[in-house]
Amino acid sequence: MKTCISSLAVVSATLAAGQAAAQTEIEFWHAFTGRLGELVAEQVETFNATQTDYVVTATHKGNYSETLNAGIAAFRAGEQPDILMVFEVGTATMMAAEGAIKPVYQLMEEAGADFDPDAFIGSVKGYYTTTDGEMLSMPFNSSTPVLWVNRDALEGAGIDPDTDLSTWQQVGTVLDELKAAGHSCPLTTAWQSWIHLENLSAYHDVPFATQDNGFAGLDTELAFNGPVQVKHIQTMGDWARDGKFIYAGRRNEGGANFRAGECALFTESSAGYAGISSEAEFDFEVRPLPYWDGVEGAPQNTIIGGASLWVMAGQSDEEYQGVAAFLNFLSSPEIQAKWHQDTGYLPITSAAGELTRAQGFYEENPGTDIAVQQMTANEPTANSKGLRLGSFDQIRGIIDEELEAVWAGDKDAQAALDNAVERGNQLLRRFEQANR
């Protein structure tokens, strides 16, 4: 009997090994850790379990900037993955990388995949398509900024937790009350450039840059030193001086402070939902991003952050078939609806949003549809479609430096934004010359 069992085990192992050898491996590099990393791993495991032709291996390569740089270095060395996650500010850089990418529309056409780019919601699709509407990369994790509210902190300061926070004027009043009550962190933020300059500009329908924010040509110049942006940054600088705005860092360092219950208000991505819902031990709420009352056209629409999936050049036909199957899987209504509900990222397709509503998720979790409403309430304008600027990761670094000078009281907003525009334009000219 022992011999029989052993023989069966050998046969089973041999068959399993043969099956594994027959699978085509798809390499996927991403930038997620923590809860988001767990959810990406879950998606990959689910896909791998649904079929036997392909096996996707997901690898974390650092933060967004590090993942992009790792992908570029790997391509130069001829060791690129099949799929590379690239954050939205790297879109122009990837578009200019001729020979390094395989456009998604071309991949799907060659793979004979059933793929409809019009299934994606317009505000997401437009960011990653050509002017002819051809999709270059697959939208994956698309978010937009919102205002997170610690209701317990407001109540503890004697403030009605249902108070209106739809305008920055009203937020200022609440910050005064929180400070007077002795609150140590009335307001903090994540991703200061993305929220307080890039989205601020779109939400108030003023240009961040010329040439339709870079969509209309490489000869664009930065324009985020206008009256609306200066007023907002100067106001935040004044709040920082008075201890009403607490700056925690350039990325999402402020998220830990909010999730720990230290801060009353927090401007962050809608995707903060994944961490906040799992860690916060207080009553929290999501509200629309505030706008400045009195600015014509506001509120318009916010723009997306997050990342898309770029297919790298130089892979086999078998790998591309697997990539097409995996991307179609990720964009399916059921997978997208679950991703949206688990993370707070936007449902990138209309079908996923409709499924989420039909499942009762928005009714059971009030406010989780605010991000979708912000993005779709108005038809995007040239100022609110998004940004497509070369070297934008480096430009954001410049913006961060100048904003930090405002928060520290070393510069006023006008001087800081003027300097950021001048320095950023130098990078845009170099990018233009390199990609003519």
C-alpha distance (Angstrom), angle and dihedral (degrees) to the residues before:
residue distance angle dihedral
M1 . . .
K2 3.81 . .
T3 3.79 90.7 .
C4 3.80 91.4 50.5
I5 3.82 92.5 51.1
S6 3.79 91.3 47.2
S7 3.80 91.4 50.3
L8 3.79 91.8 50.1
A9 3.80 89.9 49.2
V10 3.80 91.1 52.5
V11 3.81 91.5 48.6
S12 3.83 91.4 48.1
A13 3.79 92.3 48.2
T14 3.80 90.8 48.6
L15 3.80 92.1 50.4
A16 3.81 91.5 47.4
A17 3.79 91.2 49.2
G18 3.79 90.4 49.8
Q19 3.78 91.5 49.9
A20 3.83 91.7 48.7
A21 3.79 90.9 48.8
A22 3.78 90.2 52.7
Q23 3.79 92.7 55.1
T24 3.79 118.1 98.1
E25 3.80 112.0 -130.9
I26 3.81 118.8 -131.9
E27 3.82 115.4 -162.1
F28 3.80 115.3 -147.3
W29 3.83 120.1 -175.2
H30 3.80 117.4 -164.1
A31 3.80 142.6 168.1
F32 3.81 102.9 -132.5
T33 3.79 129.1 119.5
G34 3.79 133.3 163.7
R35 3.78 118.2 21.9
L36 3.81 93.0 -12.8
G37 3.79 90.3 52.6
E38 3.80 89.6 52.4
L39 3.80 91.2 51.2
V40 3.82 92.5 49.9
A41 3.81 88.9 51.0
E42 3.80 88.5 51.1
Q43 3.82 91.5 53.1
V44 3.79 91.4 49.6
E45 3.80 92.4 48.0
T46 3.79 90.9 49.0
F47 3.81 92.3 51.4
N48 3.80 92.7 46.5
A49 3.80 90.0 51.6
T50 3.81 93.9 51.6
Q51 3.81 96.2 63.2
T52 3.80 142.5 13.8
D53 3.81 103.2 -142.7
Y54 3.82 97.9 79.5
V55 3.77 139.1 28.0
V56 3.80 119.4 -158.6
T57 3.80 117.2 -151.7
A58 3.81 114.1 -162.2
T59 3.80 119.7 -156.1
H60 3.80 128.5 -173.2
K61 3.81 110.3 -133.9
G62 3.80 101.9 -178.9
N63 3.80 130.9 -89.2
Y64 3.80 122.6 -22.9
S65 3.82 94.8 -83.0
E66 3.80 93.0 44.9
T67 3.80 92.4 48.8
L68 3.81 91.8 51.5
N69 3.81 91.6 48.2
A70 3.81 91.1 46.9
G71 3.80 90.1 52.8
I72 3.80 92.8 49.7
A73 3.81 91.9 48.1
A74 3.81 91.7 47.4
F75 3.80 92.3 51.7
R76 3.79 91.6 51.5
A77 3.80 88.3 51.9
G78 3.82 92.7 46.5
E79 3.81 91.2 -115.9
Q80 3.80 100.8 106.3
P81 3.81 122.4 149.9
D82 3.79 121.9 -118.8
I83 3.81 93.0 -115.4
L84 3.80 127.7 28.1
M85 3.79 124.8 -170.0
V86 3.81 109.7 -138.0
F87 3.80 124.4 -178.1
E88 3.77 118.1 -122.9
V89 3.81 95.8 -100.8
G90 3.81 88.7 61.7
T91 3.82 92.7 59.4
A92 3.80 96.2 98.3
T93 3.81 90.8 45.8
M94 3.81 91.4 53.2
M95 3.80 92.3 45.0
A96 3.79 89.2 54.9
A97 3.82 92.8 49.2
E98 3.80 95.6 94.7
G99 3.78 112.4 -168.1
A100 3.80 92.7 16.6
I101 3.79 98.7 83.8
K102 3.77 139.9 46.6
P103 3.83 109.5 -144.1
V104 3.79 113.3 -122.0
Y105 3.81 93.4 -128.3
Q106 3.81 89.5 55.6
L107 3.81 92.4 45.0
M108 3.80 92.5 52.2
E109 3.78 93.4 45.5
E110 3.79 93.2 51.0
A111 3.81 91.7 44.5
G112 3.79 91.1 51.6
A113 3.80 88.7 -127.1
D114 3.78 122.9 167.3
F115 3.79 95.9 -116.0
D116 3.80 128.9 158.0
P117 3.85 116.0 -175.3
D118 3.81 89.1 -168.8
A119 3.80 88.9 67.3
F120 3.81 88.1 75.0
I121 3.80 118.3 86.4
G122 3.79 111.0 -100.3
S123 3.80 98.4 -119.0
V124 3.80 89.7 56.3
K125 3.79 99.3 37.6
G126 3.79 93.6 50.7
Y127 3.78 93.1 59.9
Y128 3.79 94.6 59.7
T129 3.81 102.7 35.6
T130 3.77 135.5 85.2
T131 3.80 121.1 -110.9
D132 3.83 85.0 -94.8
G133 3.81 90.9 58.4
E134 3.81 96.2 -107.6
M135 3.80 111.8 146.3
L136 3.78 113.8 -124.0
S137 3.79 99.9 -179.5
M138 3.78 134.2 13.6
P139 3.82 115.4 -104.7
F140 3.78 107.7 -124.9
N141 3.79 118.0 158.8
S142 3.79 108.4 17.2
S143 3.78 119.3 172.6
T144 3.78 139.2 163.2
P145 3.81 130.3 -153.8
V146 3.80 122.7 -93.7
L147 3.79 137.5 169.1
W148 3.80 115.6 -98.6
V149 3.80 115.2 -155.7
N150 3.81 128.8 -157.9
R151 3.79 97.8 -149.0
D152 3.81 92.7 -171.9
A153 3.81 90.8 56.3
L154 3.81 91.9 52.2
E155 3.77 92.2 47.4
G156 3.80 90.7 47.5
A157 3.80 89.2 55.5
G158 3.80 91.4 51.4
I159 3.81 93.4 -104.4
D160 3.79 122.5 135.2
P161 3.85 102.8 -110.1
D162 3.80 88.4 -145.7
T163 3.81 92.3 57.4
D164 3.80 115.8 136.4
L165 3.81 111.9 -95.8
S166 3.79 98.5 166.9
T167 3.83 95.6 116.9
W168 3.78 132.4 47.1
Q169 3.79 88.3 -125.1
Q170 3.81 89.1 61.0
V171 3.80 91.4 44.4
G172 3.81 88.8 54.0
T173 3.80 90.9 54.8
V174 3.81 91.5 51.2
L175 3.81 91.3 47.7
D176 3.81 88.8 54.7
E177 3.80 90.0 52.6
L178 3.81 93.1 46.5
K179 3.80 91.7 50.3
A180 3.80 91.5 47.5
A181 3.81 88.7 52.3
G182 3.82 89.8 55.1
H183 3.80 98.4 -106.7
S184 3.81 109.8 164.2
C185 3.83 97.1 -152.8
P186 3.80 113.4 29.1
L187 3.84 94.2 162.5
T188 3.78 137.0 7.8
T189 3.79 133.6 166.1
A190 3.76 145.5 -154.4
W191 3.81 125.6 -143.5
Q192 3.80 95.8 12.4
S193 3.82 98.0 -168.3
W194 3.81 94.1 46.3
I195 3.80 94.5 48.3
H196 3.79 105.9 29.3
L197 3.81 100.7 37.6
E198 3.81 111.5 14.3
N199 3.80 97.3 40.9
L200 3.78 93.1 31.0
S201 3.80 88.5 60.0
A202 3.80 94.7 47.4
Y203 3.81 93.4 44.0
H204 3.81 90.2 54.4
D205 3.83 94.0 40.4
V206 3.80 95.0 -120.3
P207 3.81 123.1 131.1
F208 3.77 122.3 -96.5
A209 3.81 87.9 -170.8
T210 3.79 138.8 -2.8
Q211 3.82 124.7 -100.6
D212 3.82 92.1 52.9
N213 3.79 90.6 -54.3
G214 3.79 90.1 -53.3
F215 3.81 98.5 -50.3
A216 3.82 91.9 107.2
G217 3.78 99.0 51.8
L218 3.78 149.8 -31.9
D219 3.82 92.4 -100.3
T220 3.80 90.9 82.8
E221 3.80 127.0 137.8
L222 3.78 128.7 -157.4
A223 3.80 116.9 -104.6
F224 3.81 105.7 174.1
N225 3.81 93.0 117.9
G226 3.81 94.1 83.4
P227 3.82 127.3 123.2
V228 3.83 97.1 -88.4
Q229 3.80 94.2 50.1
V230 3.82 93.6 43.3
K231 3.81 91.9 50.3
H232 3.79 92.2 50.4
I233 3.81 96.7 46.2
Q234 3.80 92.5 44.4
T235 3.81 90.2 51.0
M236 3.80 90.6 51.2
G237 3.80 89.5 47.2
D238 3.80 89.3 54.2
W239 3.81 89.6 48.6
A240 3.81 89.7 50.9
R241 3.81 90.8 51.5
D242 3.81 90.2 51.5
G243 3.81 95.1 46.6
K244 3.79 94.0 -110.9
F245 3.81 95.3 111.5
I246 3.80 115.9 46.9
Y247 3.81 115.1 -162.0
A248 3.80 112.6 -148.2
G249 3.81 104.4 171.3
R250 3.78 148.5 -55.9
R251 3.78 99.3 -81.7
N252 3.80 124.8 29.8
E253 3.77 101.5 -48.2
G254 3.81 89.1 124.4
G255 3.80 89.6 62.9
A256 3.80 92.2 75.7
N257 3.81 90.5 53.0
F258 3.80 92.5 50.6
R259 3.80 95.0 44.2
A260 3.82 89.0 51.0
G261 3.80 89.7 56.5
E262 3.81 94.8 -112.4
C263 3.81 97.7 119.7
A264 3.79 129.3 55.7
L265 3.81 100.3 -155.8
F266 3.78 128.8 26.4
T267 3.81 131.0 -177.9
E268 3.78 108.0 -151.4
S269 3.77 145.5 131.4
S270 3.78 119.5 -62.5
A271 3.81 83.0 -120.6
G272 3.78 87.8 72.4
Y273 3.78 83.5 88.2
A274 3.82 92.5 86.0
G275 3.80 94.3 59.1
I276 3.79 99.2 32.0
S277 3.79 95.1 49.9
S278 3.81 91.8 49.6
E279 3.82 98.7 42.3
A280 3.81 110.9 26.5
E281 3.80 114.7 102.6
F282 3.79 93.1 -170.5
D283 3.78 137.0 72.4
F284 3.81 106.4 -86.0
E285 3.76 135.1 179.3
V286 3.79 138.0 -170.3
R287 3.80 119.5 -132.3
P288 3.81 133.4 179.2
L289 3.78 116.8 -85.2
P290 3.83 107.0 -91.3
Y291 3.81 121.0 -113.5
W292 3.79 134.3 -160.8
D293 3.77 110.0 -96.1
G294 3.80 111.0 -133.1
V295 3.82 97.8 36.9
E296 3.80 108.4 120.9
G297 3.79 112.7 -116.7
A298 3.81 95.7 16.7
P299 2.91 128.8 166.5
Q300 3.82 94.1 36.8
N301 3.81 110.0 150.4
T302 3.75 135.0 -59.8
I303 3.81 122.0 -123.2
I304 3.75 131.9 -125.4
G305 3.73 131.9 -95.8
G306 3.75 128.2 -178.7
A307 3.76 125.4 74.1
S308 3.77 147.1 -73.2
L309 3.79 132.0 -142.5
W310 3.79 117.0 -108.3
V311 3.79 120.8 -161.1
M312 3.78 111.3 -136.8
A313 3.79 123.9 -135.5
G314 3.78 125.4 -118.6
Q315 3.80 101.1 52.6
S316 3.81 130.9 127.8
D317 3.79 125.0 -95.9
E318 3.80 89.1 -112.4
E319 3.79 91.5 54.8
Y320 3.80 91.6 48.6
Q321 3.80 90.4 52.2
G322 3.80 88.1 53.7
V323 3.80 92.6 46.3
A324 3.82 90.5 52.3
A325 3.80 90.8 50.0
F326 3.82 92.0 48.9
L327 3.82 94.3 47.7
N328 3.81 91.0 49.0
F329 3.80 88.6 49.9
L330 3.83 92.1 51.3
S331 3.81 92.4 50.6
S332 3.81 95.8 46.9
P333 3.82 114.3 119.4
E334 3.80 95.4 -115.2
I335 3.81 95.7 48.9
Q336 3.80 93.1 41.9
A337 3.81 93.1 48.1
K338 3.80 91.3 51.9
W339 3.83 91.7 46.1
H340 3.81 90.6 50.3
Q341 3.80 92.7 48.1
D342 3.81 94.7 45.3
T343 3.79 97.3 45.3
G344 3.79 112.7 22.9
Y345 3.80 90.8 -120.2
L346 3.78 114.5 137.9
P347 3.80 119.5 -89.7
I348 3.80 95.3 -111.5
T349 3.80 93.7 -154.4
S350 3.78 129.4 54.1
A351 3.81 89.8 -129.0
A352 3.81 91.9 57.3
G353 3.80 91.3 51.1
E354 3.79 92.0 48.5
L355 3.81 91.4 48.4
T356 3.80 91.0 50.1
R357 3.79 91.2 52.5
A358 3.81 91.9 45.9
Q359 3.79 89.8 52.1
G360 3.81 89.1 57.7
F361 3.81 95.2 -118.4
Y362 3.81 96.4 133.4
E363 3.80 91.7 47.9
E364 3.80 91.6 50.4
N365 3.83 93.7 42.7
P366 3.82 108.0 39.8
G367 3.78 114.9 -153.2
T368 3.80 97.1 24.0
D369 3.80 89.5 108.3
I370 3.81 93.9 53.8
A371 3.80 93.0 93.4
V372 3.81 90.4 54.5
Q373 3.81 91.2 48.2
Q374 3.81 92.4 50.4
M375 3.78 91.4 52.2
T376 3.79 98.1 44.2
A377 3.82 106.5 31.5
N378 3.81 93.2 93.2
E379 3.77 133.8 25.8
P380 3.83 106.8 -102.7
T381 3.80 117.4 -105.6
A382 3.78 128.7 -150.8
N383 3.80 86.5 -90.0
S384 3.80 96.0 47.8
K385 3.80 105.6 38.9
G386 3.78 92.0 90.5
L387 3.80 139.8 -97.1
R388 3.78 130.1 -70.1
L389 3.78 107.2 178.4
G390 3.78 130.2 151.0
S391 3.82 119.4 -119.9
F392 3.78 87.4 11.8
D393 3.79 94.9 150.9
Q394 3.82 88.5 60.1
I395 3.81 91.1 43.5
R396 3.79 89.2 54.5
G397 3.79 87.9 54.0
I398 3.80 89.4 55.7
I399 3.80 91.2 48.0
D400 3.80 90.0 50.4
E401 3.80 91.1 53.4
E402 3.79 93.2 50.2
L403 3.82 94.1 45.1
E404 3.78 90.2 50.8
A405 3.78 88.3 55.8
V406 3.81 89.0 55.3
W407 3.81 93.3 48.0
A408 3.82 89.4 50.0
G409 3.80 91.4 50.4
D410 3.81 93.2 -117.7
K411 3.84 95.1 118.5
D412 3.76 137.5 21.2
A413 3.80 117.5 -120.7
Q414 3.80 96.7 -104.8
A415 3.79 93.8 53.2
A416 3.81 92.8 44.7
L417 3.80 95.6 48.6
D418 3.81 92.7 43.4
N419 3.78 88.8 53.6
A420 3.82 92.8 46.4
V421 3.82 90.4 51.5
E422 3.80 92.5 49.6
R423 3.80 94.1 47.4
G424 3.80 93.1 42.9
N425 3.80 92.8 50.4
Q426 3.78 89.5 58.4
L427 3.81 89.2 59.2
L428 3.82 91.1 46.8
R429 3.80 91.1 54.2
R430 3.78 91.5 51.1
F431 3.82 90.6 48.7
E432 3.81 90.5 48.9
Q433 3.81 92.7 50.6
A434 3.81 91.7 47.8
N435 3.80 93.7 50.6
R436 3.80 104.9 39.8
